[in-house]
Amino acid sequence: MAERFPRLAAGWELVEDALREVRAHPLRSVLTLSGIVFGAASLVSMTSLARAMKEMAYRDLESIGFPRSYVVWDRGPRSDAQRAVDLRHPGLRLADLEALRHMPGVSSVHGRNPGTEMVVSAPAGQRLARVEGVDAGYLEVRQFPIAAGRSLRALDVMRVSRVAVVGTLLQSDLFGAADPVGRTITIDGVRFLVVGTVAPPSFEIAPIDFDFAARRIYVPYTYLTRYRDGQGRLSGVLVTADTATEFGRVLQAGTMLVRQRHGGAEDFEIENEAADVQEDLAMADGILAGWNVVMYAIAGVTLVVGGIGLFSVLLISVRERVREIGIRKALGADDGAIRRLFLAESLTLAFLGAVVGIGGGAGLILITEFISRQFGRSFAIAIHPPGVALAIVFAVIVGLVFGWYPARRAAKLDPIEAIAGV
């Protein structure tokens, strides 16, 4: 091996010499490594945590379809319209909903009639509550969990059934301690059968308050279309693409389809939920970028402090090994060999500090996961490879920069004075 790869063998011998020095002075080596260890650990743990927070926030948003959905809202006939075609067209209709459902690349299309606050009477009392008309499957797409009973079904929508799903935050006001499923409520004088209750969704990390979802009553959107809006009118259509990559094409196709069906009338409006999410993610990226800069600065300062300690220890090592340096030179070692000897020791110490720091960062991540589980927020944090790479690179640079002067000083020693111990 040594004959085939002489440079590799020589390099390994230098590393072995450095490791012998580390073992010969364990306490001093540990104290020298501490600054580099802390810097590498903070770099790995903080970058991994920041990356995990971003990924969990995106998964939260993806779970409710935001990164691949848009809403077509009814805006016609518009009183401010200046074209005759805009005044003539009645706006979104049920036929538009069916047409959108047949577009390629669409995962789901749901009708919506957001509704207004209505007087709701129940066994435990009477109050104002927002009644929203939704399609079958809408609650599931938005990840609104059914706490009891069932959700709205396609048959309920088709038959314009008088059934309702009540938010859990309204349950005590309307039913007290009784189970609402199977009981009836009266909405603006019309009796509805409660078939289920819906709770607000929970997220891993995204700071989104969806409590409003549990303060509403959900009925088939076709009921509001028939008895409130009339003429088959529809307030909105939620369109969700199969994948985020297909979203742009689905958005363009849906916009063109509705415009063609309406004869060019601009009696609708597109709410691009995916674009809103991208803006939020871009803002989050900016915040995390600032966070990472702070972490890099802290880690950099810690590594520099560790480098100063490494510098001091190497100078001490040069003084302690003056006679050894003189003997090596007397046996034929040139300045470059002595310089490489001490640089190898510096780089080995720095690399060991980085490796131990990476392990410490992984340990901090495990502790963070454990603490989160104690508070009922279980999530996994993966080690961020770029953070690991940066920790190693920074540590090696510190070892090279702060080891250069001691190595150069050792190389410049006069061999006769060095042997004499002067």
C-alpha positions as CSV (number, residue, x, y, z in Angstrom):
1,M,0.0,0.0,0.0
2,A,2.8,2.4,1.0
3,E,4.7,1.6,-2.2
4,R,1.6,2.2,-4.4
5,F,0.4,5.3,-2.7
6,P,3.4,6.9,-1.0
7,R,1.7,10.3,-0.4
8,L,-1.3,8.7,1.2
9,A,0.9,6.6,3.4
10,A,3.0,9.7,4.4
11,G,-0.2,11.6,5.2
12,W,-1.6,8.7,7.3
13,E,1.7,8.7,9.3
14,L,1.3,12.3,10.0
15,V,-2.3,11.7,11.2
16,E,-1.0,8.9,13.4
17,D,1.6,11.2,14.9
18,A,-1.1,13.8,15.6
19,L,-3.4,11.2,17.2
20,R,-0.5,10.0,19.5
21,E,-0.1,13.6,20.6
22,V,-3.8,13.8,21.3
23,R,-3.7,10.6,23.4
24,A,-0.5,11.8,25.2
25,H,-2.3,15.0,26.5
26,P,-6.0,14.0,26.7
27,L,-7.2,16.8,29.0
28,R,-5.4,19.5,27.0
29,S,-6.9,18.0,23.8
30,V,-10.4,18.0,25.2
31,L,-10.1,21.6,26.3
32,T,-8.7,22.6,22.9
33,L,-11.5,20.8,21.1
34,S,-14.3,22.3,23.2
35,G,-14.8,25.5,21.3
36,I,-14.8,23.7,17.9
37,V,-17.2,21.1,19.3
38,F,-19.7,23.7,20.5
39,G,-19.5,25.6,17.2
40,A,-20.0,22.5,15.1
41,A,-22.9,21.3,17.4
42,S,-24.7,24.6,17.2
43,L,-24.3,24.8,13.5
44,V,-25.7,21.3,12.9
45,S,-28.5,21.4,15.4
46,M,-29.8,24.9,14.5
47,T,-29.7,24.4,10.7
48,S,-31.4,21.0,11.0
49,L,-34.1,22.5,13.3
50,A,-34.7,25.4,10.9
51,R,-34.9,23.1,7.9
52,A,-37.3,20.7,9.8
53,M,-39.6,23.6,10.8
54,K,-39.8,24.7,7.1
55,E,-40.6,21.2,5.9
56,M,-43.2,20.6,8.6
57,A,-44.9,23.9,7.8
58,Y,-45.0,22.9,4.1
59,R,-46.5,19.5,5.0
60,D,-49.1,21.2,7.1
61,L,-50.1,23.5,4.2
62,E,-50.0,20.6,1.7
63,S,-52.3,18.5,3.9
64,I,-55.1,21.0,3.4
65,G,-54.3,21.4,-0.3
66,F,-53.2,25.0,-0.3
67,P,-50.1,24.6,-2.4
68,R,-52.1,23.1,-5.3
69,S,-55.6,24.7,-5.1
70,Y,-57.5,27.8,-6.2
71,V,-61.0,29.1,-5.8
72,V,-63.2,30.5,-8.5
73,W,-65.5,33.1,-6.9
74,D,-68.8,34.4,-8.4
75,R,-68.6,38.1,-9.2
76,G,-71.6,38.5,-11.5
77,P,-73.6,40.3,-12.6
78,R,-71.4,43.2,-11.5
79,S,-73.0,46.5,-10.8
80,D,-69.8,48.3,-11.8
81,A,-69.5,46.5,-15.1
82,Q,-69.1,48.7,-18.2
83,R,-69.6,46.0,-20.9
84,A,-73.0,44.6,-21.9
85,V,-71.7,41.1,-21.7
86,D,-70.7,41.5,-18.1
87,L,-74.1,42.8,-17.2
88,R,-76.0,40.0,-19.0
89,H,-74.1,37.0,-17.6
90,P,-75.6,35.6,-14.3
91,G,-72.3,34.4,-12.8
92,L,-71.1,31.0,-11.7
93,R,-73.6,28.2,-12.1
94,L,-73.8,24.5,-11.3
95,A,-73.0,23.7,-14.9
96,D,-69.6,25.5,-14.5
97,L,-68.8,23.2,-11.5
98,E,-69.5,20.1,-13.6
99,A,-67.3,21.4,-16.4
100,L,-64.4,22.1,-14.1
101,R,-64.7,18.5,-12.7
102,H,-63.9,17.1,-16.2
103,M,-60.7,19.0,-16.6
104,P,-57.5,16.8,-16.9
105,G,-55.0,17.0,-14.0
106,V,-57.7,17.8,-11.4
107,S,-57.7,16.0,-8.1
108,S,-61.1,17.3,-6.9
109,V,-63.6,20.1,-7.5
110,H,-66.0,21.2,-4.7
111,G,-68.8,23.6,-4.7
112,R,-69.1,26.3,-2.0
113,N,-71.6,28.7,-0.7
114,P,-70.0,30.5,2.2
115,G,-73.3,31.7,3.5
116,T,-73.9,34.2,6.3
117,E,-74.7,34.3,10.0
118,M,-78.1,32.9,10.7
119,V,-80.3,32.3,13.7
120,V,-79.8,28.7,14.9
121,S,-82.1,27.2,17.5
122,A,-81.2,24.0,19.4
123,P,-82.3,22.2,22.5
124,A,-79.8,24.1,24.7
125,G,-80.4,27.6,23.3
126,Q,-80.4,29.9,20.4
127,R,-77.6,31.9,18.9
128,L,-76.2,33.4,15.7
129,A,-73.8,31.1,13.8
130,R,-72.3,31.1,10.4
131,V,-73.9,28.5,8.1
132,E,-71.6,27.5,5.2
133,G,-72.8,25.4,2.2
134,V,-70.1,22.9,1.2
135,D,-69.8,19.9,-1.2
136,A,-69.4,16.3,-0.2
137,G,-65.7,15.7,0.6
138,Y,-64.9,19.4,1.2
139,L,-64.3,18.9,4.9
140,E,-62.0,15.9,4.1
141,V,-59.9,17.9,1.6
142,R,-59.4,20.7,4.1
143,Q,-58.5,18.1,6.7
144,F,-61.3,19.2,9.1
145,P,-61.6,16.1,11.3
146,I,-65.0,14.6,12.0
147,A,-65.2,14.3,15.8
148,A,-68.5,12.3,15.9
149,G,-71.0,11.0,13.4
150,R,-70.2,11.5,9.7
151,S,-69.5,14.1,7.2
152,L,-71.7,15.3,4.3
153,R,-72.2,12.7,1.6
154,A,-72.7,13.0,-2.2
155,L,-76.3,11.8,-1.7
156,D,-76.9,14.6,0.7
157,V,-75.8,17.1,-1.8
158,M,-77.6,15.5,-4.7
159,R,-80.9,15.3,-2.8
160,V,-80.5,18.8,-1.2
161,S,-81.0,17.1,2.1
162,R,-81.6,19.1,5.3
163,V,-78.6,17.7,7.2
164,A,-75.9,19.6,9.0
165,V,-72.4,19.0,10.5
166,V,-71.9,21.2,13.6
167,G,-68.6,22.6,14.8
168,T,-67.4,21.3,18.1
169,L,-67.0,24.8,19.5
170,L,-70.7,25.4,19.0
171,Q,-71.7,22.1,20.6
172,S,-72.0,23.2,24.2
173,D,-73.9,26.4,23.3
174,L,-76.4,24.5,21.2
175,F,-76.7,21.1,23.0
176,G,-75.1,21.5,26.4
177,A,-73.6,18.1,27.5
178,A,-75.8,16.1,25.2
179,D,-74.6,14.3,22.1
180,P,-75.7,16.4,19.1
181,V,-75.6,13.6,16.5
182,G,-79.1,12.5,15.6
183,R,-80.8,15.6,17.1
184,T,-82.3,18.5,15.2
185,I,-81.6,22.2,14.9
186,T,-83.5,25.0,13.3
187,I,-81.7,27.3,10.9
188,D,-83.8,30.4,10.1
189,G,-86.9,28.4,10.8
190,V,-86.0,25.3,8.8
191,R,-85.3,22.0,10.7
192,F,-82.0,20.2,10.0
193,L,-80.8,16.8,11.2
194,V,-77.3,16.9,12.8
195,V,-75.3,14.0,11.3
196,G,-71.9,14.8,12.7
197,T,-69.6,17.3,14.4
198,V,-66.3,18.7,13.1
199,A,-63.2,19.8,15.0
200,P,-60.5,22.2,14.0
201,P,-57.5,20.7,12.3
202,S,-54.2,20.4,14.1
203,F,-50.8,21.1,12.6
204,E,-47.3,20.0,13.4
205,I,-45.7,23.5,13.3
206,A,-47.6,25.9,11.0
207,P,-48.9,28.8,13.0
208,I,-52.4,28.6,11.5
209,D,-55.5,29.2,13.6
210,F,-58.4,27.1,12.2
211,D,-60.7,27.3,15.2
212,F,-63.1,29.1,13.0
213,A,-63.8,25.8,11.3
214,A,-65.3,24.5,14.5
215,R,-67.5,27.6,15.0
216,R,-69.5,27.0,11.9
217,I,-72.4,24.8,10.7
218,Y,-72.0,23.0,7.4
219,V,-74.9,22.1,5.2
220,P,-75.1,20.9,1.5
221,Y,-74.2,23.8,-0.7
222,T,-77.1,22.8,-3.0
223,Y,-79.5,23.8,-0.2
224,L,-78.3,27.3,-0.2
225,T,-78.2,27.4,-4.0
226,R,-81.8,26.3,-4.3
227,Y,-83.4,28.2,-1.4
228,R,-81.2,31.3,-1.1
229,D,-79.4,32.1,-4.3
230,G,-81.7,30.5,-6.8
231,Q,-81.2,30.0,-10.5
232,G,-78.6,27.4,-9.9
233,R,-76.1,30.1,-8.8
234,L,-72.9,29.1,-7.0
235,S,-70.8,31.3,-4.8
236,G,-67.5,29.5,-5.4
237,V,-65.7,26.4,-6.6
238,L,-62.6,25.0,-5.0
239,V,-60.3,23.4,-7.5
240,T,-57.4,21.2,-6.4
241,A,-54.8,19.9,-8.8
242,D,-53.3,16.4,-8.7
243,T,-49.8,17.7,-7.9
244,A,-48.2,21.0,-7.3
245,T,-46.3,20.7,-10.6
246,E,-49.5,20.5,-12.5
247,F,-51.1,23.4,-10.6
248,G,-50.1,26.1,-13.1
249,R,-51.6,24.3,-16.1
250,V,-54.8,23.5,-14.2
251,L,-55.2,27.1,-13.1
252,Q,-54.8,28.4,-16.6
253,A,-57.1,25.8,-18.1
254,G,-59.8,26.5,-15.5
255,T,-59.6,30.2,-16.0
256,M,-59.9,29.8,-19.8
257,L,-62.8,27.3,-19.4
258,V,-64.9,29.5,-17.2
259,R,-64.2,32.6,-19.4
260,Q,-65.2,30.7,-22.6
261,R,-68.4,29.4,-20.9
262,H,-69.3,32.9,-19.9
263,G,-68.8,34.4,-23.3
264,G,-65.7,36.4,-22.3
265,A,-67.5,38.0,-19.3
266,E,-65.3,38.8,-16.4
267,D,-68.0,37.8,-13.9
268,F,-65.7,35.7,-11.8
269,E,-62.5,36.1,-9.7
270,I,-59.7,33.6,-9.1
271,E,-58.2,33.4,-5.6
272,N,-54.9,31.7,-6.1
273,E,-54.3,29.9,-2.8
274,A,-51.1,28.3,-4.0
275,A,-49.6,31.8,-4.8
276,D,-50.6,33.0,-1.3
277,V,-48.8,29.9,0.2
278,Q,-45.7,30.5,-1.9
279,E,-45.6,34.1,-0.6
280,D,-45.9,32.8,3.0
281,L,-43.2,30.2,2.3
282,A,-41.0,32.9,0.7
283,M,-41.4,35.0,3.8
284,A,-40.7,32.0,6.0
285,D,-37.6,31.4,3.9
286,G,-36.4,35.0,4.5
287,I,-37.0,34.6,8.3
288,L,-35.1,31.2,8.3
289,A,-32.3,32.7,6.2
290,G,-31.9,35.5,8.8
291,W,-32.0,32.8,11.5
292,N,-29.3,30.8,9.7
293,V,-27.1,33.9,9.3
294,V,-27.3,34.4,13.1
295,M,-26.5,30.8,13.7
296,Y,-23.6,30.9,11.3
297,A,-22.3,34.0,13.1
298,I,-22.6,32.4,16.5
299,A,-21.0,29.2,15.3
300,G,-18.3,31.1,13.5
301,V,-17.4,33.1,16.7
302,T,-17.4,29.9,18.7
303,L,-15.1,28.2,16.1
304,V,-12.8,31.2,16.1
305,V,-12.6,31.0,19.9
306,G,-11.8,27.4,19.5
307,G,-9.2,28.3,16.9
308,I,-7.5,30.7,19.4
309,G,-7.4,27.9,21.9
310,L,-5.9,25.6,19.3
311,F,-3.3,28.2,18.4
312,S,-2.2,28.5,22.0
313,V,-2.0,24.8,22.5
314,L,0.1,24.3,19.3
315,L,2.5,27.0,20.4
316,I,2.9,25.2,23.7
317,S,3.4,21.9,21.8
318,V,6.1,23.5,19.7
319,R,8.0,24.6,22.8
320,E,7.6,21.2,24.4
321,R,8.8,19.4,21.3
322,V,11.8,21.6,20.5
323,R,14.3,18.8,21.0
324,E,12.2,16.4,18.9
325,I,12.1,19.0,16.1
326,G,15.9,19.3,16.3
327,I,16.4,15.6,16.1
328,R,14.0,15.3,13.1
329,K,15.9,18.0,11.3
330,A,19.2,16.4,12.1
331,L,18.0,13.1,10.6
332,G,17.1,14.9,7.3
333,A,13.6,16.4,7.8
334,D,13.3,19.7,6.0
335,D,11.2,22.7,6.9
336,G,8.3,21.5,4.8
337,A,8.2,18.1,6.7
338,I,8.1,19.9,10.1
339,R,5.5,22.3,8.9
340,R,3.3,19.4,7.7
341,L,3.8,17.6,11.0
342,F,2.2,20.5,13.0
343,L,-0.4,21.3,10.4
344,A,-1.5,17.7,10.4
345,E,-1.9,17.9,14.2
346,S,-3.9,21.1,13.9
347,L,-6.1,19.8,11.2
348,T,-6.6,16.5,13.0
349,L,-7.7,18.3,16.2
350,A,-10.0,20.5,14.2
351,F,-11.5,17.6,12.4
352,L,-12.0,15.6,15.6
353,G,-13.7,18.6,17.1
354,A,-16.0,18.8,14.1
355,V,-16.9,15.1,14.3
356,V,-17.6,15.3,18.0
357,G,-19.6,18.5,17.5
358,I,-21.7,16.8,14.8
359,G,-22.4,14.0,17.2
360,G,-23.3,16.6,19.9
361,G,-25.6,18.3,17.4
362,A,-27.4,15.0,16.7
363,G,-27.7,14.6,20.5
364,L,-29.3,18.0,20.8
365,I,-31.7,17.1,18.1
366,L,-32.7,13.9,20.0
367,I,-33.2,16.0,23.2
368,T,-35.4,18.5,21.3
369,E,-37.5,15.6,19.9
370,F,-37.8,14.1,23.4
371,I,-38.9,17.4,24.9
372,S,-41.4,18.0,22.2
373,R,-43.0,14.6,22.8
374,Q,-43.4,15.5,26.5
375,F,-45.5,18.5,25.4
376,G,-47.5,16.4,22.9
377,R,-45.8,17.7,19.8
378,S,-44.2,14.7,18.3
379,F,-42.1,15.4,15.2
380,A,-38.9,14.1,13.7
381,I,-35.9,16.3,12.9
382,A,-33.6,15.0,10.2
383,I,-29.9,16.1,10.3
384,H,-29.3,18.7,7.6
385,P,-26.4,17.5,5.4
386,P,-25.3,21.0,4.3
387,G,-25.0,21.9,8.0
388,V,-22.8,18.9,8.6
389,A,-20.7,19.8,5.6
390,L,-20.3,23.4,6.7
391,A,-19.3,22.3,10.2
392,I,-16.5,20.2,8.8
393,V,-15.4,22.9,6.3
394,F,-15.4,25.6,8.9
395,A,-13.5,23.5,11.4
396,V,-10.9,22.5,8.8
397,I,-10.4,26.2,7.8
398,V,-10.0,27.1,11.5
399,G,-7.4,24.3,11.9
400,L,-5.5,25.5,8.8
401,V,-5.6,29.2,9.7
402,F,-4.7,28.9,13.4
403,G,-2.2,26.1,12.8
404,W,-0.2,27.8,10.2
405,Y,1.8,30.1,12.4
406,P,2.8,27.5,15.0
407,A,3.8,25.1,12.2
408,R,5.8,27.8,10.5
409,R,7.5,28.7,13.8
410,A,8.4,25.1,14.3
411,A,9.8,24.8,10.8
412,K,12.1,27.8,11.3
413,L,13.8,26.4,14.4
414,D,17.6,26.0,14.1
415,P,18.3,22.2,14.4
416,I,21.5,22.7,16.6
417,E,19.7,25.1,19.0
418,A,16.7,22.8,19.0
419,I,18.7,19.8,20.0
420,A,20.4,21.8,22.7
421,G,16.9,22.8,23.9
422,V,17.6,26.5,23.5
